[in-house]
Amino acid sequence: MDTDRLPPVLPAVAAAAVAALPPRLHRRLDAAVERLAGVPVGPVDGGVSVDCGPESLVTLTPGATGAVTDPHQARCSCLLAPRCLHRTAVLLACPVADPAAHPDPASTAAASPASDSAAAASGRTARTRKSAGGAPTKAQRAAAGALWRAAAAVLAAGVPAAGAVPQAELLRAAHGARLAGLPRAESAALRTVRGLRAHRGRQNGHRLAELVEVLHDLLYVTGRLAAGDADPALVGVLRRAYQPDGTLEVYGVCREPVISATGYAGVVTHLVAADGRQLSFGDVKPGGPDRARDCARAVTEMGAVAVNHAVLARGGLRITGTTVSPDGRLGAGKGVRATPLTGADWSTGPLARLFARPLAEVVTAQLATDDPEDPARAGTALFGGDLMVVGAVGDQVLARELDPATDAGGERAPVPDGPLIRLVPVDSHPMLAHVANLRRLASRPGLRVRVVGRLDPDRASTLRPLAVGPVPGAAATLRLPAEWHGRADLGYDELQGGHLPPRDPAETTGPVLAVGADAVAESPLWRVRRLVELAVSGGRRAVAEAARGDGTGLAGPLRRAGFTTAAALTTALADESDRRGRDAFGRRTDPDPDRYAWAWLAATAHLAAAERELIRSSWTAPPLG
């Protein structure tokens, strides 16, 4: 089945379909979803159809938002419909819709003008349903508890057993969290379901570490909320409301192609305002890699103005009547007016601030940001630096940071004893130019290049570059066409041999630098990482079997390396995974999923903090080995 042609489905609709299915069919649901992989998706008037067998044609007719938001929009022609296996399996095969982007008409209609007026009169905002700093309400604690129980059951079962029914429980609990006003918990639950489906379906580009991270966030948030924690960051933002921002002058930094795992694709142009804020303007809609590639020169309406992303990325705009979301996205409402501005060079004006601080200082500041809603956190905010290419290993370009520029000018040398920086592709999809461009850069050791990108928060001294340009005053640097205005977007612009300086024989024939040890990969923490990932991929029994097989070899290396807390938490997780009680008659009882979930959460949280500190130190200390 071509899932790209299936419309997304609201979590409440999918969960209701599983709840309505007779229990005797639950065990057949996973097999039914897997069989749909070979079934073609056909177009019908107003939607799509899926042929599930003789007299079993499932028709999906999404609403105006492009998603299935009502159970009546999914119909099956069999006699058991709507409580049939075919309809439920097709709904579960569809992507999970974002309720914020595809609101349920019923819930929207339920919000009467009178209630809106009362909310406005009482001073409540659309960000949360509780006052900042207040304890969660009884309904919020109940919703968080339901999500915790569903997530703990998934963790205990592991990915192989987390099929359609456990996923439906997560979706049902996520809908309850939305009704209770817990957007962060709801978002984590939906991302967990998407991660489970991606891992079970062996989707390209999916990493088990990403599923571990999102499941950790889900358990962390719901566990604290269910216990009555009053931290407002645990509630999150109900919707990313746009706020008026008056008149803005923005300057383009680069374009970034977007290919998401949820069926969306397009382009985002990154901007910097005159006051230094990082903003963005995007054209991301349902689609696949073809749409991301074709958006290289996409034209998007911003109010009454048609904005070409290729022009905006190298130019600027003066915008009036604009609105900005909390994460820096520019609105495109009817009242927006924009006037073109002459683009700013990376070395002048507000864009120069991207390169004003040493990389180690920027990385330290980003890793210190824990709030997931903060756009300055690691892996989100852009920053830049001047580097010298020294070689390549696999798909990684190796480089070193250059000394700060001086008034004397001349060729800048690398920072003495600086870290070896790894440049890795933002997206390795063959339709995009990231990989080919990095290979081109790696072919010129000694090349000086100015880079704008993001920190990879999961790997030591690793940067994901979005755009490159020449280093001011350097001889061995890029020679880009004039129409590129001193920058190349690595996802779209294709670097050619003529864009590179002549080969330097001294650099070409010099010895290949030894790659320093990865501070994260070479530390004994990989043992903890393996165990917490095994808990997700294999379940509680897999952890218990692995712990029995390793014996004292699990915690011993951690203690000898000084990771005593990691050793204690790992031992506690292993012990809890194998713990089973007995009832009054001596019979074994099912283990407590809560204690096991807390043990896994403690080990995962400590692992994340320890790895973050190792990554921070990798940008400040010289490489080992």
C-alpha positions in Angstrom: 0.0 0.0 0.0 1.2 3.5 -0.9 0.7 5.1 2.5 1.6 8.5 1.1 -1.8 8.5 -0.7 -3.7 7.7 2.5 -5.1 10.7 4.4 -4.1 11.2 8.0 -6.6 10.2 10.7 -7.3 11.9 14.0 -6.1 9.9 17.0 -9.7 9.8 18.5 -11.1 8.3 15.3 -8.6 5.5 15.1 -8.9 4.8 18.8 -12.7 4.7 18.6 -12.5 2.2 15.7 -10.3 -0.2 17.8 -12.6 0.2 20.8 -15.7 -0.7 18.7 -14.0 -3.8 17.3 -15.1 -7.0 18.9 -12.4 -8.3 21.3 -12.2 -11.6 19.4 -10.8 -9.7 16.4 -8.1 -7.8 18.3 -5.5 -10.6 17.9 -6.1 -10.5 14.1 -5.7 -6.8 13.8 -1.9 -6.6 13.4 -1.9 -9.2 10.7 -4.7 -7.4 8.9 -2.7 -4.2 8.9 0.4 -6.0 7.6 -1.6 -7.5 4.7 -2.6 -4.1 3.6 1.0 -3.4 2.6 0.4 -5.1 -0.8 -3.0 -3.6 -1.5 -3.2 -0.7 -3.9 -4.9 2.6 -3.0 -7.4 3.8 -5.6 -8.9 7.3 -6.1 -12.6 7.9 -5.6 -14.7 11.0 -5.7 -13.6 13.1 -2.7 -11.2 10.5 -1.3 -9.5 7.2 -1.7 -10.5 3.5 -1.6 -8.8 0.4 -0.4 -9.9 -3.0 -1.7 -9.7 -5.4 1.3 -11.2 -8.4 -0.4 -14.5 -9.6 -1.8 -17.3 -7.2 -1.0 -14.9 -5.3 1.4 -14.1 -1.9 -0.1 -13.1 0.7 2.4 -13.6 4.3 1.4 -12.0 7.3 3.1 -13.4 10.8 2.4 -11.3 13.3 4.4 -12.8 16.7 5.3 -11.8 20.2 4.3 -8.5 19.9 6.2 -7.4 16.8 4.3 -7.7 14.5 7.3 -10.3 12.0 8.5 -11.8 13.8 11.5 -15.1 12.0 11.8 -15.9 8.3 12.0 -18.5 8.7 9.2 -15.7 9.7 6.8 -14.5 6.0 6.9 -16.9 3.5 5.4 -16.7 -0.2 4.5 -19.0 -2.1 2.2 -19.0 -5.4 4.2 -21.9 -6.5 6.3 -20.1 -6.0 9.6 -19.3 -2.4 9.1 -18.6 -0.1 10.9 -17.4 -2.6 13.5 -15.4 -4.6 11.0 -11.7 -5.6 10.7 -11.2 -4.0 7.3 -12.2 -0.5 8.3 -10.2 -0.6 11.5 -7.1 -1.9 9.8 -7.2 0.8 7.1 -7.6 3.5 9.7 -4.6 2.2 11.6 -2.6 2.0 8.4 -3.1 5.8 7.8 -0.7 8.4 9.2 -1.6 9.9 12.6 -3.0 13.4 12.1 -1.9 16.3 14.2 -5.0 17.5 16.0 -3.7 21.1 16.0 -3.5 21.1 12.2 -6.7 19.1 11.6 -9.1 20.1 14.4 -12.2 18.0 15.1 -15.3 19.8 13.8 -17.3 18.5 16.7 -14.9 19.8 19.4 -14.6 23.1 17.5 -18.3 23.6 17.4 -18.6 22.7 21.1 -16.6 25.9 21.9 -19.5 28.4 22.0 -19.0 32.1 21.6 -20.2 32.5 25.2 -17.4 30.4 26.5 -14.9 32.2 24.4 -16.1 35.6 25.7 -16.0 34.3 29.3 -12.4 33.1 28.7 -11.4 36.5 27.3 -13.1 38.3 30.2 -11.3 36.1 32.8 -7.9 36.9 31.2 -7.1 33.3 30.1 -4.9 32.8 27.1 -5.0 30.1 24.4 -1.6 28.7 25.6 -2.8 26.5 28.4 -5.9 25.6 30.4 -4.3 26.4 33.7 -2.6 29.4 35.2 1.1 29.5 35.0 2.7 27.9 38.0 -0.5 26.4 39.3 -0.8 22.7 40.2 -2.5 20.5 37.6 -6.2 19.9 38.0 -7.8 16.7 39.0 -8.8 16.1 35.3 -5.2 16.8 34.1 -3.7 14.4 36.7 -6.2 11.7 35.6 -5.4 12.2 32.0 -1.7 12.1 32.7 -2.1 8.9 34.7 -3.9 7.2 31.8 -1.1 8.2 29.5 1.5 6.9 31.9 -0.2 3.5 32.2 -0.5 3.2 28.5 3.2 4.2 28.0 4.4 1.9 30.8 2.5 -1.0 29.2 4.2 -0.3 25.8 7.6 -0.2 27.5 7.0 -3.5 29.3 5.8 -5.2 26.2 8.5 -3.8 23.8 8.1 -2.9 20.1 7.3 -6.4 18.9 4.3 -6.6 21.2 3.2 -3.0 20.8 0.9 -3.6 18.0 -2.4 -2.0 17.0 -4.2 -2.4 20.3 -1.5 -0.9 22.6 -1.1 1.9 20.0 -4.8 2.5 20.1 -4.7 2.8 23.9 -2.0 5.5 23.5 -4.1 7.3 21.0 -7.1 7.2 23.2 -5.1 8.5 26.2 -3.5 11.2 23.9 -7.0 12.4 23.0 -7.8 12.5 26.7 -4.7 14.6 27.3 -5.8 17.0 24.6 -9.2 17.4 26.2 -7.5 18.0 29.6 -5.2 20.7 28.2 -1.9 18.8 28.3 -0.4 19.5 24.8 3.1 18.4 25.6 2.0 15.0 26.8 -0.4 14.6 23.8 2.4 15.5 21.4 4.8 13.0 23.0 2.2 10.3 22.8 1.5 10.9 19.1 5.2 10.9 18.4 5.6 7.6 20.3 2.9 6.0 18.1 4.6 7.2 15.0 7.9 5.9 16.2 6.4 2.5 17.0 4.9 2.3 13.6 8.2 3.4 11.9 10.2 0.8 13.9 7.8 -2.0 13.3 7.6 -1.1 9.6 11.4 -0.8 9.3 11.1 2.6 7.7 14.2 4.1 6.3 15.8 6.9 8.3 14.1 5.8 11.6 16.5 5.4 14.6 15.7 3.4 17.7 17.4 6.2 19.7 14.6 8.6 18.6 11.9 6.3 19.9 13.8 5.9 23.2 14.0 9.7 23.5 10.3 10.4 22.8 9.2 7.5 25.1 11.4 8.9 27.8 9.8 12.4 27.3 6.3 10.8 27.5 7.0 8.9 30.7 8.8 11.9 32.3 6.1 14.4 31.6 3.1 12.2 32.5 4.8 10.7 35.6 5.4 14.2 37.0 2.0 15.5 36.1 0.2 12.5 37.6 2.1 13.2 40.8 0.9 16.8 40.9 4.1 18.6 39.8 3.3 22.3 39.2 6.0 23.0 36.7 4.2 24.8 33.8 6.8 23.5 31.3 5.2 20.0 31.8 1.9 21.3 30.4 3.4 22.8 27.3 1.7 25.1 24.7 -1.8 24.2 23.6 -1.3 25.8 20.2 1.4 27.8 18.7 -0.6 31.0 18.4 0.7 33.8 16.2 1.1 37.1 17.8 1.3 40.5 16.1 4.8 41.8 15.7 4.4 45.1 13.9 7.0 45.9 11.3 10.0 43.6 10.7 13.1 43.7 8.6 14.3 40.1 7.9 17.3 38.8 5.9 17.6 35.4 4.4 20.2 32.9 5.7 19.5 29.7 3.7 16.8 27.3 2.4 16.2 23.9 4.0 14.3 21.1 2.2 11.9 19.2 4.5 10.9 15.6 4.3 9.1 14.5 7.4 8.2 11.0 8.6 4.5 12.1 9.0 3.9 12.6 5.2 4.8 16.3 4.9 7.4 17.9 2.6 8.4 21.3 1.3 10.9 24.0 2.1 11.7 26.3 5.0 13.6 29.5 4.5 15.6 30.6 7.6 15.8 34.3 8.3 17.4 36.7 10.8 15.5 39.8 11.9 17.3 43.1 12.4 17.1 42.6 16.2 18.9 39.3 15.9 15.9 36.9 16.3 16.0 33.7 14.2 12.7 33.4 12.2 11.5 31.1 9.4 9.0 31.1 6.6 7.9 27.8 5.2 5.9 26.0 2.6 5.4 22.5 4.0 2.4 20.5 3.0 1.4 16.9 2.5 3.7 15.3 0.1 6.9 13.2 -0.4 10.5 13.8 -1.4 9.4 15.0 -4.9 7.7 18.0 -3.4 10.7 18.8 -1.2 13.0 18.8 -4.3 10.5 20.8 -6.5 10.2 23.5 -3.8 13.7 24.8 -4.5 12.2 27.8 -6.2 8.7 27.6 -4.7 6.6 30.7 -4.6 4.5 31.1 -1.4 1.9 33.8 -0.7 2.7 36.0 2.2 -0.5 38.1 2.4 -0.8 40.0 -0.9 2.9 39.2 -1.9 4.2 36.2 -3.7 7.5 35.2 -2.1 10.1 33.1 -4.0 12.1 31.1 -1.5 15.2 31.1 -3.6 15.2 34.9 -3.7 14.2 35.3 -0.1 17.1 33.1 1.1 19.6 35.5 -0.5 17.6 38.7 0.0 15.4 40.4 2.5 12.0 41.8 3.3 10.4 44.6 5.2 7.2 43.2 6.5 4.3 45.1 8.0 1.3 43.6 9.8 3.1 40.4 10.4 2.5 37.8 13.0 5.1 35.5 14.6 4.6 32.2 16.4 6.5 31.4 19.7 8.9 29.2 17.7 9.7 32.0 15.2 7.5 31.1 12.3 6.2 34.0 10.2 2.5 34.2 9.5 1.1 34.8 6.0 -2.3 36.3 6.8 -4.2 38.6 4.5 -3.1 41.7 6.4 0.6 41.1 5.8 2.4 43.5 3.4 6.0 43.0 2.3 8.6 45.0 0.5 11.8 43.5 -0.9 15.2 44.6 0.6 18.7 44.2 -0.6 20.1 41.0 0.9 22.8 41.2 3.6 26.1 39.5 3.4 26.9 36.9 6.0 29.8 39.1 7.2 27.7 42.3 7.8 24.5 43.4 9.5 22.4 41.0 11.7 23.7 37.9 9.8 27.2 38.5 11.1 25.9 37.6 14.6 25.7 34.0 13.6 29.5 33.9 13.5 30.3 36.2 16.4 31.0 33.6 19.0 33.3 30.6 19.2 31.6 27.3 18.5 32.3 25.9 22.0 30.5 28.8 23.6 27.5 28.4 21.3 27.3 24.7 21.9 27.5 25.1 25.7 24.6 27.6 25.7 22.4 25.4 23.5 23.0 22.3 25.6 22.1 24.2 28.7 18.6 24.8 27.4 16.2 22.0 28.7 12.8 23.5 27.8 11.6 21.6 24.6 9.5 24.7 23.7 12.6 27.0 23.6 13.7 27.6 20.0 17.3 28.2 21.2 17.7 24.6 22.4 20.3 22.2 20.9 19.4 20.8 17.5 17.1 23.7 16.6 18.8 27.1 16.6 21.2 27.9 13.7 24.8 29.0 14.3 27.8 29.5 12.1 31.6 29.2 12.1 34.6 29.3 9.9 36.3 25.9 9.3 39.1 24.2 7.5 38.4 20.9 5.8 41.0 18.2 6.7 39.5 15.1 5.2 36.6 12.6 5.3 35.5 9.4 6.9 32.5 7.7 5.4 29.8 10.3 4.9 31.4 12.6 7.5 33.6 15.6 6.5 36.3 16.3 9.0 37.2 19.9 9.8 38.7 22.2 12.3 37.6 25.6 13.5 39.7 28.6 12.4 41.3 31.2 14.6 39.3 34.4 14.9 40.0 37.0 12.2 42.4 39.8 13.0 43.1 43.2 11.6 46.3 42.0 10.1 44.4 39.7 7.7 46.2 36.8 6.0 45.3 33.1 5.9 43.8 32.0 9.2 45.1 28.8 10.8 43.0 26.3 12.8 42.6 26.8 16.5 45.5 25.1 18.3 44.4 21.9 20.0 40.8 22.5 18.8 38.4 19.6 18.4 38.0 17.7 15.2 34.5 18.7 14.0 32.4 16.2 12.0 30.0 17.5 9.3 27.2 15.1 8.5 24.3 15.4 6.1 21.1 16.9 7.3 19.2 14.5 5.1 20.7 11.7 3.1 17.8 11.3 0.7 19.1 10.8 -2.9 16.8 13.5 -4.3 18.6 16.1 -2.3 22.1 17.4 -2.7 23.4 17.2 0.8 25.6 14.1 0.4 27.0 15.0 -3.0 27.9 18.5 -1.8 29.7 17.3 1.3 31.7 14.8 -0.8 32.7 17.7 -3.0 33.9 19.7 0.0 35.8 16.7 1.4 37.8 16.4 -1.9 39.7 19.6 -1.1 41.7 19.3 2.1 42.8 22.7 3.3 39.6 24.4 2.0 38.4 27.3 4.1 34.7 27.4 4.3 32.1 29.3 6.3 29.3 27.0 7.5 25.8 27.6 8.9 24.0 24.7 10.5 22.7 23.0 13.6 24.3 21.1 16.4 23.8 17.4 16.4 22.9 17.0 20.1 23.4 13.2 20.1 27.0 13.0 18.7 30.3 14.3 19.8 31.6 17.5 18.0 29.1 17.0 15.2 27.5 19.7 13.1 24.7 19.3 10.5 25.4 22.0 7.8 22.6 23.7 5.9 24.6 26.2 3.8 28.2 27.1 3.1 30.0 30.2 1.8 33.5 31.6 1.3 35.6 32.7 4.3 36.3 36.5 4.0 39.9 37.2 3.2 40.9 33.6 2.6 42.6 32.5 -0.6 41.8 28.7 -0.4 38.0 29.1 -0.2 34.9 28.7 -2.3 34.4 30.6 -5.5 30.7 30.8 -5.9 28.7 32.4 -8.8 27.7 36.0 -8.3 24.0 35.1 -8.5 24.4 32.9 -5.4 25.3 36.0 -3.3 28.1 34.3 -1.4 26.3 31.2 -0.2 25.2 27.8 -1.3 22.3 25.9 0.1 23.6 22.4 0.5 20.1 20.8 0.0 19.5 22.5 -3.3 22.5 24.1 -4.9 25.0 21.7 -6.4 28.7 22.5 -5.9 30.9 21.9 -9.0 34.6 21.6 -9.4 34.8 25.2 -10.6 33.4 26.4 -7.3 36.5 25.0 -5.5 40.0 26.5 -5.4 42.9 24.7 -7.1 44.3 21.7 -5.3 47.1 22.5 -2.9 49.8 19.8 -3.3 50.9 20.3 0.3 47.5 19.6 1.6 46.8 16.8 -0.9 49.9 14.8 -0.2 50.0 15.5 3.6 49.3 12.7 6.1 45.7 11.8 6.8 44.8 13.0 10.3 43.8 10.4 12.7 40.2 10.7 13.8 39.9 11.3 17.5 37.8 9.0 19.6 34.1 9.8 19.8 33.7 10.8 23.5 30.2 9.2 23.5 30.8 6.1 21.5 34.0 5.2 23.3 32.8 5.7 26.8 31.3 2.7 28.8 28.0 4.4 28.7 27.3 2.4 25.6 26.4 -0.4 27.9 23.6 1.7 29.5 22.5 2.8 26.0 22.3 -0.8 24.8 20.2 -1.8 27.8 17.7 1.1 27.6 17.3 0.6 23.9 16.9 -3.1 24.4 14.1 -2.4 26.8 12.2 -0.5 24.1 13.0 -2.9 21.2 12.6 -6.1 23.1 10.6 -5.5 26.2 11.0 -6.3 29.8 11.9 -10.0 29.3 14.7 -9.1 26.9 16.3 -6.8 29.5 16.0 -9.6 32.2 17.6 -12.2 29.9 20.4 -9.8 28.9 21.1 -8.9 32.5 21.3 -12.6 33.5 23.7 -13.2 30.6 26.0 -10.3 31.4 26.0 -10.8 35.1 28.5 -8.5 36.9 30.0 -7.5 33.5 27.2 -5.0 33.1 28.0 -2.6 36.0 31.7 -3.4 36.6 33.2 -1.4 33.6 31.0 1.5 34.5 32.2 1.6 38.1 35.8 1.3 37.0 35.4 4.2 34.6 33.9 6.4 37.3 30.3 6.2 36.2 29.1 4.9 39.6 25.6 6.4 39.4 25.1 4.9 35.9 26.2 1.5 37.3 23.7 1.7 40.2 20.8 2.7 38.0 21.6 0.1 35.4 21.7 -2.6 38.2 18.4 -1.4 39.5 16.8 -1.6 36.0 18.2 -5.1 35.6 16.9 -6.2 39.0 13.5 -4.7 38.4 13.1 -6.3 35.0 13.5 -9.8 36.6 11.3 -9.1 39.6 8.0 -11.0 39.9 6.0 -11.4 43.0 3.7 -14.3 44.3 0.2 -14.3 45.5 -1.2 -15.8 48.7 -1.1 -19.3 47.1 2.5 -19.0 45.9 1.7 -18.5 42.3 3.7 -16.0 40.2 1.9 -12.7 39.5 2.4 -10.2 36.7 5.2 -7.8 37.5 4.4 -4.2 38.4 4.9 -2.1 35.2 5.1 1.2 37.2 8.2 0.3 39.1 9.9 -1.0 36.0 8.9 2.1 34.1 10.4 4.4 36.9 13.6 2.3 36.9 13.9 2.6 33.1 13.1 6.3 33.2 15.8 7.0 35.9 18.5 5.1 33.9 17.5 6.9 30.6 17.4 10.4 32.2 20.9 9.9 33.8 22.2 8.5 30.5 20.9 11.6 28.6 22.5 14.0 31.1 25.9 12.1 31.0 26.0 12.0 27.2 25.1 15.7 27.0 28.0 16.5 29.2 30.4 14.4 27.2 29.2 16.1 24.0 29.7 19.5 25.5 33.2 18.6 26.5 34.0 17.2 23.0 33.6 20.8 21.7 36.0 22.2 24.2 38.7 19.6 24.7 41.2 18.3 22.1 40.4 14.9 20.6 41.8 11.8 22.3 43.7 9.1 20.4 
